[in-house]
Amino acid sequence: MRWGASGLKNKDLIASLSEQIENHNTVSFLTKEDEDDVTEVMARSFINDPLFNWMSNVDEAKPNQKELILDLNRWIFKFTNGRALRRKKGVVIGAQADGSLAGAMTIVPHGPNTSDVDFFSVLLSIIKMGLPPIYKKGTKGQYGPMAVKRMDSLEILGKRKKEHMKKHSRWIFLSLVGVLHEHQGKGVGSSMFRALFRSADALNVPVYLQTESKENESLYQRYGFRTLENLEIIAPGDTQKDAKLPMYLMVRDSLK
């Protein structure tokens, strides 16, 4: 098959993934009907994650800290996964354990002219979902004073992604992967990674990701990723003791 310069197509990614999971007992495609389950699984999977705790900027001593982070996570993941669950851009796969969804992975095809989020998608999401709780009147005061600036400062990740991958005409962005705490270490994440990597190898494309801990960096290195950049994000005017957020920008190279 001859590939053009327009980038990896959603239909080609889906076709390749289909071959990897068609006979799999626990991994399958997720759709808009699974949106609530996906949102909850990812929100809870990231409740203790350094990035989402940093972004929410909620005082650890606050009695409802975890619930506030969960509310913010639910908004973020519902927004982030909306187009992928509807197969408009990207795809979401999930892994089952004990009869229910235990983990989910959002995978997005990219190319030279791919844009991450367009204005109308943001506008439509706000109309449907309302503003994120850190912007919303009535809830924003419960989050830390730097929450909005910290969220806004993450825009640099999109710019760095574009810069690192500009030489590639076709590639995959591993946007999100989350596994519920009680199912971690049981092969749930590995089953989704196997499908992703076999698909990437069949398509002969690299996989790019961004992660927020040294432990995750080591994990992904074992999966064949290499670190392109260690990035430190600081929101303008942020002088709090946890102002610095380390990020590890990584790639798993194509076969050739």
Secondary structure by P-SEA (a helix, b strand, c coil): cccccccccaaaaaaaaaaaccccccbbbbcccaaaaaaaaaaaaacccaaaaaaacccccccaaaaaaaaaaaaaaaaaaccccccccbbbbbccccccccbbbbbbbbccccccccaaaaaaaaaacccccccccccccccccaaaaaaaacaaaaaaaaaaaccccbbbbcccccccccccccaaaaaaaaaaaaaaaaabbbbbbccccaaaaaaaaaaccccccbbbbbcccccccccbbbbbbbbbcccc
